[in-house]
Amino acid sequence: MTKSDGAKKSRRGRIWPRHKVEAVLESFRGEKSIAEICQERGIAQSTFFEWRERFLKGAEEYMSHGGMSASERQVRDDVKRLE
């Protein structure tokens, strides 16, 4: 990806969630430094670290609820209770 590609944005100027995930996963591969990833995508390192923190928090929530988000688990429990 070249600098001109930058981060993919929606019409409102927000970066698509998929591109945030791609940036975080790219950092986990360890082939580039975080500085390189941020420069190529046109984002601040502080922004990247926010994305990574949210990614890890979401993964932890998913894993701690049996492979479901907390809301999915709540719905499942409600359905079982109503049956």
C-alpha positions as CSV (number, residue, x, y, z in Angstrom):
1,M,0.0,0.0,0.0
2,T,1.4,3.4,-0.9
3,K,0.9,6.6,1.0
4,S,-1.5,7.8,-1.6
5,D,-3.8,4.8,-0.8
6,G,-4.1,6.0,2.8
7,A,-6.9,4.9,5.0
8,K,-10.2,4.0,3.3
9,K,-12.9,6.4,4.4
10,S,-16.6,6.6,4.1
11,R,-18.4,9.5,2.5
12,R,-18.5,11.2,6.0
13,G,-14.8,11.0,6.4
14,R,-14.8,8.1,8.9
15,I,-12.5,5.2,8.4
16,W,-14.2,1.9,7.7
17,P,-14.0,-0.7,10.5
18,R,-12.5,-3.3,8.2
19,H,-9.5,-1.0,7.5
20,K,-9.0,-0.5,11.2
21,V,-8.9,-4.2,11.7
22,E,-6.5,-4.6,8.8
23,A,-4.1,-2.1,10.4
24,V,-4.1,-3.9,13.7
25,L,-3.6,-7.3,12.2
26,E,-0.8,-5.9,10.1
27,S,1.0,-4.8,13.3
28,F,0.6,-8.3,14.8
29,R,2.3,-9.8,11.8
30,G,5.4,-7.8,12.7
31,E,6.6,-7.2,9.2
32,K,6.4,-3.4,9.6
33,S,6.7,-1.0,12.5
34,I,3.7,0.7,13.9
35,A,5.2,4.0,12.7
36,E,5.4,2.6,9.1
37,I,1.8,1.3,9.2
38,C,0.5,4.7,10.5
39,Q,2.5,6.7,7.9
40,E,1.2,4.5,5.1
41,R,-2.4,4.8,6.2
42,G,-2.2,8.5,7.1
43,I,-3.2,8.1,10.7
44,A,-1.7,9.2,14.0
45,Q,0.0,6.6,16.2
46,S,-2.3,7.6,19.0
47,T,-5.3,6.7,16.8
48,F,-3.7,3.3,15.9
49,F,-3.2,2.5,19.6
50,E,-6.9,3.3,20.3
51,W,-7.9,1.0,17.5
52,R,-5.6,-1.8,18.9
53,E,-7.0,-1.4,22.4
54,R,-10.6,-1.6,21.2
55,F,-9.7,-4.7,19.0
56,L,-8.1,-6.5,22.0
57,K,-10.9,-5.6,24.3
58,G,-13.5,-6.9,21.8
59,A,-11.5,-10.1,21.4
60,E,-11.3,-10.6,25.1
61,E,-15.0,-10.1,25.5
62,Y,-15.7,-12.5,22.7
63,M,-13.5,-15.2,24.2
64,S,-14.8,-14.8,27.7
65,H,-18.4,-15.3,26.6
66,G,-18.0,-18.6,24.9
67,G,-17.4,-17.2,21.4
68,M,-20.2,-14.7,21.6
69,S,-20.5,-11.0,22.4
70,A,-22.1,-10.1,25.7
71,S,-25.3,-9.0,23.9
72,E,-25.4,-12.3,21.9
73,R,-25.0,-14.3,25.1
74,Q,-27.8,-12.2,26.8
75,V,-30.2,-12.9,23.9
76,R,-29.4,-16.6,24.0
77,D,-29.9,-16.7,27.8
78,D,-33.2,-14.8,27.4
79,V,-34.4,-17.3,24.8
80,K,-33.5,-20.2,27.0
81,R,-35.4,-18.7,29.9
82,L,-38.5,-18.1,27.8
83,E,-38.6,-21.6,26.4
